[in-house]
Amino acid sequence: MERPTHLSSPVHFGPFELDVRSAELRYNGRKTLLHEQPFQVLLALLERPGELISREELVHRLWPDGTLVDYERGLNKAVNKLRDALHDSADAPRFVETIPRRGYRFIAPLEGASAFTMPSGSPVVVKAGRRRKTWLAMGVALMLSLMGGGVYWSTRRQPSAPREIKLRQLTFNSAENAVKNGAISPDGKYLAYVDEKGIHIRLLETGETQVVPEPEALNGTKVNWEICPWFPDSTRFLVNAYPAGEDFNEWNERSSQTTGIWMVSVLGGAPRKLRDNAAASAISPDGSTIAFSTNKGSFGDREIWLMGVNGENARKLYESDHNGAIFGLSWLPHGQRVAYISTDKSGDTLVTRELKGGPVTTLSPSDMKNMNEIALLADGRFLYTLPEAGAVGNTCNYWTMRLDERTGVLDNKPTRLTNWARGRVRGTSVTADGKKLIFNKWIAYISSYVSDVAPNGTLVSGTRHLTLTESSDFPTDWTPDSKQVILVSNRNGHRGIFKQSLNEDTAEPLVTRPEDVDSPKVTPDGAWVVYALSTKPHDQSAPVQVMRVPITGGPSEFVLTAHFPAYPMCTKLPANLCAIYEEDYDRKQITLTAFDPLGGRGRELARIESDPNKYFNWDLSPDGTRIAYANNHEGPVHILSLRGEQSQEIRIRGWSNLQDIEWADAKSLLISNFVQGGSVHLRVDMQGNAHILWQQQGGSVSYIGKLSPDGRHLVFNAFTVNSNIWMMENF
């Protein structure tokens, strides 16, 4: 299946590189399994990073000829396989975010400016997605969590009037305890929010914060909480709860089937359950009625119901047939008219109608499918966010239009409200008077850290940030004296090579070229850094040049030409060996070949059978006598002798999501392993016994770790998301 794409190739994100032309995904330079359908899903997401890609659009992309299959199950399988290839989690996504009942969004920062370019004059067509919307009615504010994503507006944007907007950060959580969602009370006195520790209620005037206790009814079962609307009197609010261990994509498919509605009081006490198998969306302006959706159909919840504030007198309000869905009802400010989403195979429609019945009016702002975080303010403004194309980390800003509530007609004259340079916004919530707005701002970083290792080699301490930049930085080697780290960084626009001392705050550039470079390694004598440079970055069949640069800096020099990927590895003194690995053209065999940094190609060391669709990771032992490699994430790790001795298999007890493999010393390996919500670096002996050297639960995931030659330091990279709630006034 081939489709035209405007993606520039290759595309870099985190430790991954996607070659669009060859349909190959590489993890830290090594190919990883990605079949055709997961590749097409990834391609669709990368073509519009930060933008919602609907499930319908993906189904059409995967089965354009209308093949009769179980589209829902087939798409879920493709997305799950993509997540497996990216080592991603639906519960704590780093790359692919599920938008419940709507679709998916690529949320990781892409290296460089924009990963894709649109040809001049080409229209951008974005189909609506399926996502469970939480439409929050905050007094006179209609809160709508709507179709997300972003490209440039097709209509002309109007200049905004000057405003002295006031910003204030309300939460200061670390990345390990990131804020997930929140809402401000209608009177502006309280902030309710959720982090890894649970539900919190903060009195904004004093900062006093109470932790809401877990309800006894859960019997210790962990759940994920989602803050829903406040009651107009600001004394209570609703939360939706769904199982913490449930895959977010599965929750998306089940809709309200595993969701329950609970009530929380600012006066204290645990949440009180109101209803199972339902998802709350709004509270009426007079505080007497709760709206919720239920009864899953093909496209989501098929029914909208109303009930009293204690769950009593539940009655069905609207319904759709099995080929559609309606959900997310919320009252417009004066309570006589409501808005909700109507969905079928053609996509989403935002509609309004009078509560007592009558004709349905469609709200259709220009390019609405690119909007997110929509709210109707007390002064009649229609507020929304729109991502900034080409910005770092899916940055978005607030915009407004004017809405006539009586007719549901927008003036389609967009006015910019903010002009932030970085940060993604979600979870918008507004007070009843429309004077205070809160939002969850999050930013992703890929940085390098260093820790001190205890003499026994199994404990670390004193972890500190090595690279003090907002670029993507990956450690690849140490200098022989263990005082400096060799880094690959995109801080100058392309991946270059840098050297940074442990006691310095800045890095020294060694190689900065207009092309990306890969896998720099220090030669055994410490005099050179060797690295790979593709002659045609978009063509893996093209030769790769292995280059050298003096470790003290200077011009690069040619060493040899090799087959892709030609990533070098080198031993430590007294051993004196460097090697590259090359793939055959059919990618079914890997050849390991020695080379001299000054003299070029040497003898063949080994050949390893390989599956082109599977993960492969390898490293050369410090003494140059063995190679450690794995060809799947579950293991085992193979130890191949270069002296003709018997090979060995190491099965790591208790760990089954292996990532980067490095030799720690001649008798042990350093292996990174993903775990739920984080990652660990393991020190593994030759019998498969693993000791946790470093662990991060929540907030950060590390892909690569390297021990210094003297064994006293561990340098590693970390993908970190900082997420906190801010308040905006005078907007």
Secondary structure, 3 states (H helix, E strand, C coil): CCCCCCECCCEEECCEEEECCCCEEEECCEEECCCHHHHHHHHHHHHCCCCCEEHHHHHHHHCCCCCCCCHHHHHHHHHHHHHHHHCCCCCCCCCEEEECECEEEECCCCCCCCCECCCCCCCCCCCCCCECCCCCEECCEEEECCCCCCCCCCCCCECCCCCCCEEEECCCCCHHHCCCEEEECCCCCEEEEEECCEEEEEECCCCCEEECCCCHHHCCCCEEEEEEEECCCCCEEEEEEEECCCCHHHHHHHHHHHCEEEEEECCCCCCEEEEECCEEEEECCCCCEEEEEEEECCCCEEEEEEEECCCCCCEEEEECCCCCEEEEEEECCCCCEEEEEEEECCEEEEEEEECCEEEEEECCCCCHHHCEEEEECCCCEEEEEEECCCCCCCCEEEEEEEEECCCCEECCCCEECCCCCCCEEEEEEECCCCCEEEEEEEEEEEEEEEEEECCCCCCEEEEEECCCCCCCEEEEEECCCCCEEEEEECCCCCCEEEEEECCCCCCEEEECCCCCCEEEEECCCCCEEEEEEECCCCCCCCCEEEEEEECCCCCCEEEEEECCEEEEEECCCCCCCEEEEEECCCCCEEEEEEEECCCEEEEEEEEEECCCCCCCEEEECCCCCEEEEECCCCCCEEEEECCCCCCEEECCCCCCCEEEEEEEECCEEEEEEEECCEEEEEEEECCCCEEEEEEEECCEECCCEEECCCCCEEEEEEEEEEEEEEEEECC
